[in-house]
Amino acid sequence: MRIADSSFGNPQSAIRNPQSVNWNAMAVVGRIARAHGIRGQVIVDSETDFPGTRFQPGGEVFVQRGGVPAALRLTTVRFHRRRPVIGLEGVETMNDAEALRGQELRVPLDRLAPLPPGAFYDHDLLGCRVETRSGELVGTVAGVEAGADGGRLVVKGRSGEMLIPLAASICTTIDPAGKRIVIDPPDGLLELNE
């Protein structure tokens, strides 16, 4: 089972020294789409399976400013058409909010809830070796694209990038701990990507 993010831990546990946080070792939980209104609120394109839990007043998210992770505390949260509309401490005007457009919102990995057996986070799949059932190397997972259909693995192979549907019928073995995914691709899938 694929989980984009789960945050049943304490959303208010703050990191006192955000500069000590490794941006690349954080989980993406959303992206700021645009400013909303004149009071500094932003609309978030959520990348979590649990937006109601992740985005709560008092919670903390990180953006990257000048190459350094910067912590932002959520002051207000409401949902409009299932998208979070959030207020952030220190972001008071539409111009402040608009300056954040396109920024990824991330959280440290230790703030993600433990998962049940057979479930995994998207970031757990990065770097996994992808091979066919016969052992033929397809490539390495470079990304995971969300989708209504369950998503796709972005796999870098010998002939470039290819997309593999993240479906149980195709991805027959997913072993994040062993950094290995075994696929049983339907006829033509691998050739389609070449």
PyMOL CGO cylinders between C-alpha atoms (Angstrom):
from pymol import cmd
from pymol.cgo import CYLINDER

trace = [
    CYLINDER, 0.00, 0.00, 0.00, 1.39, 3.37, -1.08, 0.3, 1, 1, 1, 1, 1, 1,
    CYLINDER, 1.39, 3.37, -1.08, 1.20, 6.25, 1.41, 0.3, 1, 1, 1, 1, 1, 1,
    CYLINDER, 1.20, 6.25, 1.41, 2.20, 9.74, 0.34, 0.3, 1, 1, 1, 1, 1, 1,
    CYLINDER, 2.20, 9.74, 0.34, 2.42, 11.01, 3.92, 0.3, 1, 1, 1, 1, 1, 1,
    CYLINDER, 2.42, 11.01, 3.92, 0.96, 10.30, 7.30, 0.3, 1, 1, 1, 1, 1, 1,
    CYLINDER, 0.96, 10.30, 7.30, 1.49, 12.44, 10.32, 0.3, 1, 1, 1, 1, 1, 1,
    CYLINDER, 1.49, 12.44, 10.32, -0.14, 11.10, 13.39, 0.3, 1, 1, 1, 1, 1, 1,
    CYLINDER, -0.14, 11.10, 13.39, 2.81, 12.25, 15.49, 0.3, 1, 1, 1, 1, 1, 1,
    CYLINDER, 2.81, 12.25, 15.49, 2.86, 15.58, 17.28, 0.3, 1, 1, 1, 1, 1, 1,
    CYLINDER, 2.86, 15.58, 17.28, 2.59, 18.26, 14.57, 0.3, 1, 1, 1, 1, 1, 1,
    CYLINDER, 2.59, 18.26, 14.57, 3.74, 20.86, 17.07, 0.3, 1, 1, 1, 1, 1, 1,
    CYLINDER, 3.74, 20.86, 17.07, 7.10, 19.27, 17.87, 0.3, 1, 1, 1, 1, 1, 1,
    CYLINDER, 7.10, 19.27, 17.87, 9.41, 22.01, 16.62, 0.3, 1, 1, 1, 1, 1, 1,
    CYLINDER, 9.41, 22.01, 16.62, 12.92, 21.76, 15.33, 0.3, 1, 1, 1, 1, 1, 1,
    CYLINDER, 12.92, 21.76, 15.33, 14.88, 24.36, 17.22, 0.3, 1, 1, 1, 1, 1, 1,
    CYLINDER, 14.88, 24.36, 17.22, 17.70, 24.66, 14.68, 0.3, 1, 1, 1, 1, 1, 1,
    CYLINDER, 17.70, 24.66, 14.68, 16.19, 24.35, 11.18, 0.3, 1, 1, 1, 1, 1, 1,
    CYLINDER, 16.19, 24.35, 11.18, 19.62, 24.89, 9.58, 0.3, 1, 1, 1, 1, 1, 1,
    CYLINDER, 19.62, 24.89, 9.58, 20.61, 21.47, 10.92, 0.3, 1, 1, 1, 1, 1, 1,
    CYLINDER, 20.61, 21.47, 10.92, 17.82, 19.84, 8.88, 0.3, 1, 1, 1, 1, 1, 1,
    CYLINDER, 17.82, 19.84, 8.88, 18.82, 18.13, 5.63, 0.3, 1, 1, 1, 1, 1, 1,
    CYLINDER, 18.82, 18.13, 5.63, 16.37, 19.31, 2.96, 0.3, 1, 1, 1, 1, 1, 1,
    CYLINDER, 16.37, 19.31, 2.96, 16.94, 16.22, 0.82, 0.3, 1, 1, 1, 1, 1, 1,
    CYLINDER, 16.94, 16.22, 0.82, 16.15, 13.95, 3.76, 0.3, 1, 1, 1, 1, 1, 1,
    CYLINDER, 16.15, 13.95, 3.76, 12.68, 15.44, 4.24, 0.3, 1, 1, 1, 1, 1, 1,
    CYLINDER, 12.68, 15.44, 4.24, 9.32, 14.22, 2.92, 0.3, 1, 1, 1, 1, 1, 1,
    CYLINDER, 9.32, 14.22, 2.92, 7.32, 16.39, 0.52, 0.3, 1, 1, 1, 1, 1, 1,
    CYLINDER, 7.32, 16.39, 0.52, 3.81, 16.99, 1.89, 0.3, 1, 1, 1, 1, 1, 1,
    CYLINDER, 3.81, 16.99, 1.89, 2.62, 19.67, -0.52, 0.3, 1, 1, 1, 1, 1, 1,
    CYLINDER, 2.62, 19.67, -0.52, 3.41, 22.54, -2.84, 0.3, 1, 1, 1, 1, 1, 1,
    CYLINDER, 3.41, 22.54, -2.84, 2.21, 26.12, -2.57, 0.3, 1, 1, 1, 1, 1, 1,
    CYLINDER, 2.21, 26.12, -2.57, 0.00, 26.74, -5.60, 0.3, 1, 1, 1, 1, 1, 1,
    CYLINDER, 0.00, 26.74, -5.60, -0.66, 30.46, -5.15, 0.3, 1, 1, 1, 1, 1, 1,
    CYLINDER, -0.66, 30.46, -5.15, -1.67, 33.24, -2.80, 0.3, 1, 1, 1, 1, 1, 1,
    CYLINDER, -1.67, 33.24, -2.80, -5.28, 33.31, -1.62, 0.3, 1, 1, 1, 1, 1, 1,
    CYLINDER, -5.28, 33.31, -1.62, -6.82, 36.61, -0.62, 0.3, 1, 1, 1, 1, 1, 1,
    CYLINDER, -6.82, 36.61, -0.62, -5.06, 39.66, 0.80, 0.3, 1, 1, 1, 1, 1, 1,
    CYLINDER, -5.06, 39.66, 0.80, -4.14, 38.36, 4.28, 0.3, 1, 1, 1, 1, 1, 1,
    CYLINDER, -4.14, 38.36, 4.28, -1.18, 36.19, 3.32, 0.3, 1, 1, 1, 1, 1, 1,
    CYLINDER, -1.18, 36.19, 3.32, -2.92, 32.83, 3.03, 0.3, 1, 1, 1, 1, 1, 1,
    CYLINDER, -2.92, 32.83, 3.03, -1.85, 30.30, 0.40, 0.3, 1, 1, 1, 1, 1, 1,
    CYLINDER, -1.85, 30.30, 0.40, -3.54, 27.42, -1.39, 0.3, 1, 1, 1, 1, 1, 1,
    CYLINDER, -3.54, 27.42, -1.39, -1.64, 24.15, -1.14, 0.3, 1, 1, 1, 1, 1, 1,
    CYLINDER, -1.64, 24.15, -1.14, -1.56, 21.30, -3.63, 0.3, 1, 1, 1, 1, 1, 1,
    CYLINDER, -1.56, 21.30, -3.63, -1.41, 18.53, -1.05, 0.3, 1, 1, 1, 1, 1, 1,
    CYLINDER, -1.41, 18.53, -1.05, 0.89, 15.56, -1.58, 0.3, 1, 1, 1, 1, 1, 1,
    CYLINDER, 0.89, 15.56, -1.58, -0.24, 13.65, 1.48, 0.3, 1, 1, 1, 1, 1, 1,
    CYLINDER, -0.24, 13.65, 1.48, -2.88, 10.98, 1.91, 0.3, 1, 1, 1, 1, 1, 1,
    CYLINDER, -2.88, 10.98, 1.91, -3.85, 12.67, 5.19, 0.3, 1, 1, 1, 1, 1, 1,
    CYLINDER, -3.85, 12.67, 5.19, -4.18, 16.43, 4.59, 0.3, 1, 1, 1, 1, 1, 1,
    CYLINDER, -4.18, 16.43, 4.59, -6.56, 16.90, 7.54, 0.3, 1, 1, 1, 1, 1, 1,
    CYLINDER, -6.56, 16.90, 7.54, -3.95, 15.49, 9.88, 0.3, 1, 1, 1, 1, 1, 1,
    CYLINDER, -3.95, 15.49, 9.88, -0.86, 17.04, 8.28, 0.3, 1, 1, 1, 1, 1, 1,
    CYLINDER, -0.86, 17.04, 8.28, -2.22, 20.57, 7.94, 0.3, 1, 1, 1, 1, 1, 1,
    CYLINDER, -2.22, 20.57, 7.94, -3.32, 21.73, 11.40, 0.3, 1, 1, 1, 1, 1, 1,
    CYLINDER, -3.32, 21.73, 11.40, -2.96, 25.08, 13.18, 0.3, 1, 1, 1, 1, 1, 1,
    CYLINDER, -2.96, 25.08, 13.18, 0.28, 25.00, 15.17, 0.3, 1, 1, 1, 1, 1, 1,
    CYLINDER, 0.28, 25.00, 15.17, 1.86, 22.47, 12.81, 0.3, 1, 1, 1, 1, 1, 1,
    CYLINDER, 1.86, 22.47, 12.81, 5.21, 23.15, 11.20, 0.3, 1, 1, 1, 1, 1, 1,
    CYLINDER, 5.21, 23.15, 11.20, 6.35, 22.78, 7.60, 0.3, 1, 1, 1, 1, 1, 1,
    CYLINDER, 6.35, 22.78, 7.60, 9.59, 23.73, 5.91, 0.3, 1, 1, 1, 1, 1, 1,
    CYLINDER, 9.59, 23.73, 5.91, 10.34, 25.64, 2.72, 0.3, 1, 1, 1, 1, 1, 1,
    CYLINDER, 10.34, 25.64, 2.72, 13.73, 26.28, 1.19, 0.3, 1, 1, 1, 1, 1, 1,
    CYLINDER, 13.73, 26.28, 1.19, 15.00, 29.86, 1.33, 0.3, 1, 1, 1, 1, 1, 1,
    CYLINDER, 15.00, 29.86, 1.33, 18.43, 30.72, 0.04, 0.3, 1, 1, 1, 1, 1, 1,
    CYLINDER, 18.43, 30.72, 0.04, 19.35, 27.04, -0.06, 0.3, 1, 1, 1, 1, 1, 1,
    CYLINDER, 19.35, 27.04, -0.06, 18.51, 26.58, 3.64, 0.3, 1, 1, 1, 1, 1, 1,
    CYLINDER, 18.51, 26.58, 3.64, 15.39, 24.92, 5.11, 0.3, 1, 1, 1, 1, 1, 1,
    CYLINDER, 15.39, 24.92, 5.11, 13.20, 27.48, 6.86, 0.3, 1, 1, 1, 1, 1, 1,
    CYLINDER, 13.20, 27.48, 6.86, 10.49, 26.45, 9.34, 0.3, 1, 1, 1, 1, 1, 1,
    CYLINDER, 10.49, 26.45, 9.34, 7.02, 27.96, 8.98, 0.3, 1, 1, 1, 1, 1, 1,
    CYLINDER, 7.02, 27.96, 8.98, 4.31, 27.53, 11.62, 0.3, 1, 1, 1, 1, 1, 1,
    CYLINDER, 4.31, 27.53, 11.62, 0.72, 27.12, 10.39, 0.3, 1, 1, 1, 1, 1, 1,
    CYLINDER, 0.72, 27.12, 10.39, -1.56, 29.73, 11.97, 0.3, 1, 1, 1, 1, 1, 1,
    CYLINDER, -1.56, 29.73, 11.97, -4.84, 28.96, 10.19, 0.3, 1, 1, 1, 1, 1, 1,
    CYLINDER, -4.84, 28.96, 10.19, -6.13, 26.05, 8.16, 0.3, 1, 1, 1, 1, 1, 1,
    CYLINDER, -6.13, 26.05, 8.16, -9.32, 25.52, 6.23, 0.3, 1, 1, 1, 1, 1, 1,
    CYLINDER, -9.32, 25.52, 6.23, -10.18, 23.45, 3.20, 0.3, 1, 1, 1, 1, 1, 1,
    CYLINDER, -10.18, 23.45, 3.20, -11.67, 24.69, -0.05, 0.3, 1, 1, 1, 1, 1, 1,
    CYLINDER, -11.67, 24.69, -0.05, -12.57, 22.05, -2.62, 0.3, 1, 1, 1, 1, 1, 1,
    CYLINDER, -12.57, 22.05, -2.62, -10.44, 19.56, -0.68, 0.3, 1, 1, 1, 1, 1, 1,
    CYLINDER, -10.44, 19.56, -0.68, -7.33, 21.76, -0.92, 0.3, 1, 1, 1, 1, 1, 1,
    CYLINDER, -7.33, 21.76, -0.92, -5.76, 23.25, 2.21, 0.3, 1, 1, 1, 1, 1, 1,
    CYLINDER, -5.76, 23.25, 2.21, -5.84, 27.03, 2.46, 0.3, 1, 1, 1, 1, 1, 1,
    CYLINDER, -5.84, 27.03, 2.46, -3.29, 27.88, 5.12, 0.3, 1, 1, 1, 1, 1, 1,
    CYLINDER, -3.29, 27.88, 5.12, -1.99, 30.91, 6.94, 0.3, 1, 1, 1, 1, 1, 1,
    CYLINDER, -1.99, 30.91, 6.94, 1.68, 30.93, 7.89, 0.3, 1, 1, 1, 1, 1, 1,
    CYLINDER, 1.68, 30.93, 7.89, 3.38, 32.80, 10.70, 0.3, 1, 1, 1, 1, 1, 1,
    CYLINDER, 3.38, 32.80, 10.70, 5.22, 35.83, 9.30, 0.3, 1, 1, 1, 1, 1, 1,
    CYLINDER, 5.22, 35.83, 9.30, 3.35, 35.72, 5.97, 0.3, 1, 1, 1, 1, 1, 1,
    CYLINDER, 3.35, 35.72, 5.97, 0.97, 38.65, 6.34, 0.3, 1, 1, 1, 1, 1, 1,
    CYLINDER, 0.97, 38.65, 6.34, 0.29, 40.07, 2.86, 0.3, 1, 1, 1, 1, 1, 1,
    CYLINDER, 0.29, 40.07, 2.86, -0.63, 38.83, -0.59, 0.3, 1, 1, 1, 1, 1, 1,
    CYLINDER, -0.63, 38.83, -0.59, 2.88, 39.77, -1.77, 0.3, 1, 1, 1, 1, 1, 1,
    CYLINDER, 2.88, 39.77, -1.77, 4.45, 37.69, 1.05, 0.3, 1, 1, 1, 1, 1, 1,
    CYLINDER, 4.45, 37.69, 1.05, 2.25, 34.76, 0.06, 0.3, 1, 1, 1, 1, 1, 1,
    CYLINDER, 2.25, 34.76, 0.06, 2.89, 35.16, -3.66, 0.3, 1, 1, 1, 1, 1, 1,
    CYLINDER, 2.89, 35.16, -3.66, 6.65, 35.02, -3.01, 0.3, 1, 1, 1, 1, 1, 1,
    CYLINDER, 6.65, 35.02, -3.01, 6.12, 31.44, -1.81, 0.3, 1, 1, 1, 1, 1, 1,
    CYLINDER, 6.12, 31.44, -1.81, 4.38, 30.29, -5.03, 0.3, 1, 1, 1, 1, 1, 1,
    CYLINDER, 4.38, 30.29, -5.03, 5.75, 26.95, -6.23, 0.3, 1, 1, 1, 1, 1, 1,
    CYLINDER, 5.75, 26.95, -6.23, 7.65, 26.21, -2.99, 0.3, 1, 1, 1, 1, 1, 1,
    CYLINDER, 7.65, 26.21, -2.99, 7.62, 22.63, -1.80, 0.3, 1, 1, 1, 1, 1, 1,
    CYLINDER, 7.62, 22.63, -1.80, 6.42, 22.06, 1.75, 0.3, 1, 1, 1, 1, 1, 1,
    CYLINDER, 6.42, 22.06, 1.75, 8.42, 19.39, 3.53, 0.3, 1, 1, 1, 1, 1, 1,
    CYLINDER, 8.42, 19.39, 3.53, 8.66, 17.78, 6.97, 0.3, 1, 1, 1, 1, 1, 1,
    CYLINDER, 8.66, 17.78, 6.97, 11.41, 15.74, 8.62, 0.3, 1, 1, 1, 1, 1, 1,
    CYLINDER, 11.41, 15.74, 8.62, 11.06, 11.99, 8.14, 0.3, 1, 1, 1, 1, 1, 1,
    CYLINDER, 11.06, 11.99, 8.14, 10.87, 11.40, 11.90, 0.3, 1, 1, 1, 1, 1, 1,
    CYLINDER, 10.87, 11.40, 11.90, 7.54, 13.23, 11.90, 0.3, 1, 1, 1, 1, 1, 1,
    CYLINDER, 7.54, 13.23, 11.90, 5.94, 10.59, 9.71, 0.3, 1, 1, 1, 1, 1, 1,
    CYLINDER, 5.94, 10.59, 9.71, 3.85, 7.93, 11.41, 0.3, 1, 1, 1, 1, 1, 1,
    CYLINDER, 3.85, 7.93, 11.41, 5.02, 4.30, 11.39, 0.3, 1, 1, 1, 1, 1, 1,
    CYLINDER, 5.02, 4.30, 11.39, 3.21, 2.29, 8.74, 0.3, 1, 1, 1, 1, 1, 1,
    CYLINDER, 3.21, 2.29, 8.74, 1.60, -1.14, 8.90, 0.3, 1, 1, 1, 1, 1, 1,
    CYLINDER, 1.60, -1.14, 8.90, 3.33, -4.07, 7.18, 0.3, 1, 1, 1, 1, 1, 1,
    CYLINDER, 3.33, -4.07, 7.18, 3.04, -3.90, 3.40, 0.3, 1, 1, 1, 1, 1, 1,
    CYLINDER, 3.04, -3.90, 3.40, 2.67, -0.11, 3.32, 0.3, 1, 1, 1, 1, 1, 1,
    CYLINDER, 2.67, -0.11, 3.32, 5.36, 2.36, 2.28, 0.3, 1, 1, 1, 1, 1, 1,
    CYLINDER, 5.36, 2.36, 2.28, 5.95, 6.03, 1.68, 0.3, 1, 1, 1, 1, 1, 1,
    CYLINDER, 5.95, 6.03, 1.68, 6.73, 7.35, -1.80, 0.3, 1, 1, 1, 1, 1, 1,
    CYLINDER, 6.73, 7.35, -1.80, 10.20, 8.48, -0.70, 0.3, 1, 1, 1, 1, 1, 1,
    CYLINDER, 10.20, 8.48, -0.70, 10.98, 4.89, 0.40, 0.3, 1, 1, 1, 1, 1, 1,
    CYLINDER, 10.98, 4.89, 0.40, 10.93, 3.85, -3.27, 0.3, 1, 1, 1, 1, 1, 1,
    CYLINDER, 10.93, 3.85, -3.27, 13.54, 6.34, -4.47, 0.3, 1, 1, 1, 1, 1, 1,
    CYLINDER, 13.54, 6.34, -4.47, 16.72, 4.56, -5.46, 0.3, 1, 1, 1, 1, 1, 1,
    CYLINDER, 16.72, 4.56, -5.46, 15.06, 1.12, -5.62, 0.3, 1, 1, 1, 1, 1, 1,
    CYLINDER, 15.06, 1.12, -5.62, 16.38, -1.20, -8.31, 0.3, 1, 1, 1, 1, 1, 1,
    CYLINDER, 16.38, -1.20, -8.31, 13.59, -2.19, -10.75, 0.3, 1, 1, 1, 1, 1, 1,
    CYLINDER, 13.59, -2.19, -10.75, 13.88, -5.58, -12.42, 0.3, 1, 1, 1, 1, 1, 1,
    CYLINDER, 13.88, -5.58, -12.42, 11.64, -7.99, -14.27, 0.3, 1, 1, 1, 1, 1, 1,
    CYLINDER, 11.64, -7.99, -14.27, 10.59, -11.34, -12.79, 0.3, 1, 1, 1, 1, 1, 1,
    CYLINDER, 10.59, -11.34, -12.79, 13.35, -12.95, -14.84, 0.3, 1, 1, 1, 1, 1, 1,
    CYLINDER, 13.35, -12.95, -14.84, 15.94, -10.67, -13.19, 0.3, 1, 1, 1, 1, 1, 1,
    CYLINDER, 15.94, -10.67, -13.19, 16.52, -8.29, -16.11, 0.3, 1, 1, 1, 1, 1, 1,
    CYLINDER, 16.52, -8.29, -16.11, 17.49, -4.82, -14.85, 0.3, 1, 1, 1, 1, 1, 1,
    CYLINDER, 17.49, -4.82, -14.85, 15.01, -2.15, -15.98, 0.3, 1, 1, 1, 1, 1, 1,
    CYLINDER, 15.01, -2.15, -15.98, 16.51, 0.78, -14.07, 0.3, 1, 1, 1, 1, 1, 1,
    CYLINDER, 16.51, 0.78, -14.07, 16.36, 2.73, -10.81, 0.3, 1, 1, 1, 1, 1, 1,
    CYLINDER, 16.36, 2.73, -10.81, 13.41, 4.63, -9.34, 0.3, 1, 1, 1, 1, 1, 1,
    CYLINDER, 13.41, 4.63, -9.34, 14.10, 8.36, -9.69, 0.3, 1, 1, 1, 1, 1, 1,
    CYLINDER, 14.10, 8.36, -9.69, 10.66, 9.57, -8.66, 0.3, 1, 1, 1, 1, 1, 1,
    CYLINDER, 10.66, 9.57, -8.66, 7.05, 8.72, -7.93, 0.3, 1, 1, 1, 1, 1, 1,
    CYLINDER, 7.05, 8.72, -7.93, 4.25, 10.58, -9.71, 0.3, 1, 1, 1, 1, 1, 1,
    CYLINDER, 4.25, 10.58, -9.71, 0.90, 10.82, -7.99, 0.3, 1, 1, 1, 1, 1, 1,
    CYLINDER, 0.90, 10.82, -7.99, -2.22, 10.01, -9.92, 0.3, 1, 1, 1, 1, 1, 1,
    CYLINDER, -2.22, 10.01, -9.92, -5.86, 9.10, -9.48, 0.3, 1, 1, 1, 1, 1, 1,
    CYLINDER, -5.86, 9.10, -9.48, -4.97, 5.66, -10.80, 0.3, 1, 1, 1, 1, 1, 1,
    CYLINDER, -4.97, 5.66, -10.80, -2.46, 4.96, -7.99, 0.3, 1, 1, 1, 1, 1, 1,
    CYLINDER, -2.46, 4.96, -7.99, 0.57, 6.66, -9.44, 0.3, 1, 1, 1, 1, 1, 1,
    CYLINDER, 0.57, 6.66, -9.44, 3.59, 5.78, -11.52, 0.3, 1, 1, 1, 1, 1, 1,
    CYLINDER, 3.59, 5.78, -11.52, 7.23, 5.03, -10.90, 0.3, 1, 1, 1, 1, 1, 1,
    CYLINDER, 7.23, 5.03, -10.90, 9.65, 7.25, -12.81, 0.3, 1, 1, 1, 1, 1, 1,
    CYLINDER, 9.65, 7.25, -12.81, 12.45, 4.83, -13.66, 0.3, 1, 1, 1, 1, 1, 1,
    CYLINDER, 12.45, 4.83, -13.66, 15.81, 5.82, -15.13, 0.3, 1, 1, 1, 1, 1, 1,
    CYLINDER, 15.81, 5.82, -15.13, 17.05, 3.07, -17.41, 0.3, 1, 1, 1, 1, 1, 1,
    CYLINDER, 17.05, 3.07, -17.41, 19.66, 2.60, -20.10, 0.3, 1, 1, 1, 1, 1, 1,
    CYLINDER, 19.66, 2.60, -20.10, 17.51, 4.29, -22.73, 0.3, 1, 1, 1, 1, 1, 1,
    CYLINDER, 17.51, 4.29, -22.73, 16.30, 7.17, -20.54, 0.3, 1, 1, 1, 1, 1, 1,
    CYLINDER, 16.30, 7.17, -20.54, 13.30, 7.74, -18.34, 0.3, 1, 1, 1, 1, 1, 1,
    CYLINDER, 13.30, 7.74, -18.34, 10.27, 5.47, -18.37, 0.3, 1, 1, 1, 1, 1, 1,
    CYLINDER, 10.27, 5.47, -18.37, 6.98, 5.37, -16.49, 0.3, 1, 1, 1, 1, 1, 1,
    CYLINDER, 6.98, 5.37, -16.49, 5.83, 2.17, -14.79, 0.3, 1, 1, 1, 1, 1, 1,
    CYLINDER, 5.83, 2.17, -14.79, 2.29, 2.08, -13.34, 0.3, 1, 1, 1, 1, 1, 1,
    CYLINDER, 2.29, 2.08, -13.34, 2.42, 1.55, -9.59, 0.3, 1, 1, 1, 1, 1, 1,
    CYLINDER, 2.42, 1.55, -9.59, -0.18, -1.22, -9.68, 0.3, 1, 1, 1, 1, 1, 1,
    CYLINDER, -0.18, -1.22, -9.68, -0.11, -4.54, -7.80, 0.3, 1, 1, 1, 1, 1, 1,
    CYLINDER, -0.11, -4.54, -7.80, -0.62, -6.45, -11.07, 0.3, 1, 1, 1, 1, 1, 1,
    CYLINDER, -0.62, -6.45, -11.07, 2.58, -4.91, -12.49, 0.3, 1, 1, 1, 1, 1, 1,
    CYLINDER, 2.58, -4.91, -12.49, 4.72, -4.24, -9.40, 0.3, 1, 1, 1, 1, 1, 1,
    CYLINDER, 4.72, -4.24, -9.40, 4.53, -7.75, -7.96, 0.3, 1, 1, 1, 1, 1, 1,
    CYLINDER, 4.53, -7.75, -7.96, 7.21, -7.28, -5.29, 0.3, 1, 1, 1, 1, 1, 1,
    CYLINDER, 7.21, -7.28, -5.29, 7.96, -4.00, -3.54, 0.3, 1, 1, 1, 1, 1, 1,
    CYLINDER, 7.96, -4.00, -3.54, 10.75, -4.28, -0.99, 0.3, 1, 1, 1, 1, 1, 1,
    CYLINDER, 10.75, -4.28, -0.99, 11.77, -0.77, 0.13, 0.3, 1, 1, 1, 1, 1, 1,
    CYLINDER, 11.77, -0.77, 0.13, 14.11, -2.13, 2.82, 0.3, 1, 1, 1, 1, 1, 1,
    CYLINDER, 14.11, -2.13, 2.82, 15.93, -4.23, 0.22, 0.3, 1, 1, 1, 1, 1, 1,
    CYLINDER, 15.93, -4.23, 0.22, 15.74, -1.36, -2.33, 0.3, 1, 1, 1, 1, 1, 1,
    CYLINDER, 15.74, -1.36, -2.33, 14.19, -3.70, -4.91, 0.3, 1, 1, 1, 1, 1, 1,
    CYLINDER, 14.19, -3.70, -4.91, 11.00, -3.73, -7.00, 0.3, 1, 1, 1, 1, 1, 1,
    CYLINDER, 11.00, -3.73, -7.00, 10.09, -6.66, -9.23, 0.3, 1, 1, 1, 1, 1, 1,
    CYLINDER, 10.09, -6.66, -9.23, 7.74, -5.97, -12.10, 0.3, 1, 1, 1, 1, 1, 1,
    CYLINDER, 7.74, -5.97, -12.10, 5.68, -8.15, -14.42, 0.3, 1, 1, 1, 1, 1, 1,
    CYLINDER, 5.68, -8.15, -14.42, 5.11, -5.67, -17.24, 0.3, 1, 1, 1, 1, 1, 1,
    CYLINDER, 5.11, -5.67, -17.24, 2.30, -6.27, -19.72, 0.3, 1, 1, 1, 1, 1, 1,
    CYLINDER, 2.30, -6.27, -19.72, 3.41, -6.85, -23.30, 0.3, 1, 1, 1, 1, 1, 1,
    CYLINDER, 3.41, -6.85, -23.30, 4.73, -3.67, -24.87, 0.3, 1, 1, 1, 1, 1, 1,
    CYLINDER, 4.73, -3.67, -24.87, 5.05, -1.57, -21.69, 0.3, 1, 1, 1, 1, 1, 1,
    CYLINDER, 5.05, -1.57, -21.69, 8.84, -1.49, -21.62, 0.3, 1, 1, 1, 1, 1, 1,
    CYLINDER, 8.84, -1.49, -21.62, 9.06, -1.05, -25.40, 0.3, 1, 1, 1, 1, 1, 1,
    CYLINDER, 9.06, -1.05, -25.40, 6.54, 1.82, -25.24, 0.3, 1, 1, 1, 1, 1, 1,
    CYLINDER, 6.54, 1.82, -25.24, 8.92, 3.70, -22.98, 0.3, 1, 1, 1, 1, 1, 1,
    CYLINDER, 8.92, 3.70, -22.98, 11.99, 3.25, -25.21, 0.3, 1, 1, 1, 1, 1, 1,
]
cmd.load_cgo(trace, "trace")
